[in-house]
Amino acid sequence: MAPSSDAAALTAQLRAHLQSYLAHSAAISQTLRDANTLQQELEAGQAEDVRDRLESVYDRIDEQTEAEFLQLDVAMDLLDAIDAAQAVAPAADAGSGKKAQHRKRAKVDTSSRAGSPASSAAPSPLPSFAGSPPLHAPPLPRSGSHAAKPPPLLPATSSTSFNGSTHQHPTPIAPAPPSSATSSSHGGGGNKKASGPPSLKARRDALAAQLPLRPGRPIAVKESKKVPGAPPGAGSPLGGPPGAADNYILGRIVMCLGGDKNRYTVEDVDYDPANPTPEGGKWNTTLKSIIPLPEKGDERSYPDYDFSPGTYVLACYPETTSFYRAVIAAGPLAVATGQGKKKEVQRIYRLTFDDDEGAIRDVPLELVCDPTPL
């Protein structure tokens, strides 16, 4: 493109180009909806050729996103030309025969281009396979200790990371569809209408309907490691095993004890036999020390509400099995993770953890819970 040197003409070109860009963003949004639909069909086993069709849709998303970047590059060039035209005009009026020198603005990092200009179109994504930087800063380096982590809701102790795998931020592909079919296929627990937690009685009734918690159910549970120097038989301030620190970790139900819906054997999902504890990674506790988490494939286990932005929650910090206090920044959102045929859609919340320098972290919906005691 050879833009005109006239600022008014350049502005008209830019406006027309942005209108074209918005139409392109709407096309990407439609493609993303197609991908979500195909993903639902794949999970429901409704189509034999859905995998090939889904691959084709993701390839189309890749091509459309590359074209979107080119459109933005042209828009940036037009803005630079407008700046140059406006800078030259005052110098010409002053009678200067020397052209004003214009420094070309540095290109914006492509990771900041995920959102489209204000319109009815959904925000455009940055597919995880597009080769662009992640949307947010990577997680803080984690070692075997929580010294560098934000303090938990309750006093922290050490924990380990998930299988030592490298954390990758998933990339948003579209707002979570509101239909019950979508929620069910992604483990969303049905058609969500409510925003914000329900009454305490409603939460108790919902929990009672799921008792007893079945073996294998994921939970956030108060860690059982003995507090050094704790007197024998001393209980934790908020209940749980004697001497237990009020630090929540990711665990699972082993069994219900004696048919009592309030007593369970639980285990640490990341127990390390190389660093044994007195209880060997399993211990008995009560429902007061357990926060049941949603379980994929069991619609009843999901809450029938979404957390509103600004709500305090308890969430598992990325690359760890420890829960910390955080604030909802956005969500829930549907995101694409993995590459090629391993791509899948997952629902996440975007959170800011306490004392984490304001960083935005993506956490799966299944690892975010309400810490309010029942």
Stockholm file with secondary structure:
# STOCKHOLM 1.0

chainA/1-374         MAPSSDAAALTAQLRAHLQSYLAHSAAISQTLRDANTLQQELEAGQAEDVRDRLESVYDRIDEQTEAEFLQLDVAMDLLDAIDAAQAVAPAADAGSGKKAQHRKRAKVDTSSRAGSPASSAAPSPLPSFAGSPPLHAPPLPRSGSHAAKPPPLLPATSSTSFNGSTHQHPTPIAPAPPSSATSSSHGGGGNKKASGPPSLKARRDALAAQLPLRPGRPIAVKESKKVPGAPPGAGSPLGGPPGAADNYILGRIVMCLGGDKNRYTVEDVDYDPANPTPEGGKWNTTLKSIIPLPEKGDERSYPDYDFSPGTYVLACYPETTSFYRAVIAAGPLAVATGQGKKKEVQRIYRLTFDDDEGAIRDVPLELVCDPTPL
#=GR chainA/1-374 SS CCCCSCHHHHHHHHHHHHHHHHHHHHHHHHHHHHHHHHHHHHHHTCCTTHHHHHHHHHHHHHHHHHHHHHHHHHHHHHHHHHHHHHHHHHHHHTTCCSCCCCCCCCCCCGGGGCSCSSSSSCCCCCCTTSCCCCSSCCCCCCCSSSTTSCCCSSCCCCCCCSTTCCCCCCEEEEECCCSHHHHHHTTCCSCCCEESCCCHHHHHHHHHTTCSCCTTCEEEEECCCBCTTCCTTCCCTTSSSTTBCSCEEEEEEEEESTTCTTEEEEEETTCCTTSCCTTTTEEEEEGGGEEECCCTTCGGGSCSEECCTTCEEEEECTTSSBEEEEEEEEEEEEEEESSGGGCEEEEEEEEEETTSTTCEEEEEGGGEECCSCC
#=GC SS_cons         CCCCSCHHHHHHHHHHHHHHHHHHHHHHHHHHHHHHHHHHHHHHTCCTTHHHHHHHHHHHHHHHHHHHHHHHHHHHHHHHHHHHHHHHHHHHHTTCCSCCCCCCCCCCCGGGGCSCSSSSSCCCCCCTTSCCCCSSCCCCCCCSSSTTSCCCSSCCCCCCCSTTCCCCCCEEEEECCCSHHHHHHTTCCSCCCEESCCCHHHHHHHHHTTCSCCTTCEEEEECCCBCTTCCTTCCCTTSSSTTBCSCEEEEEEEEESTTCTTEEEEEETTCCTTSCCTTTTEEEEEGGGEEECCCTTCGGGSCSEECCTTCEEEEECTTSSBEEEEEEEEEEEEEEESSGGGCEEEEEEEEEETTSTTCEEEEEGGGEECCSCC
//
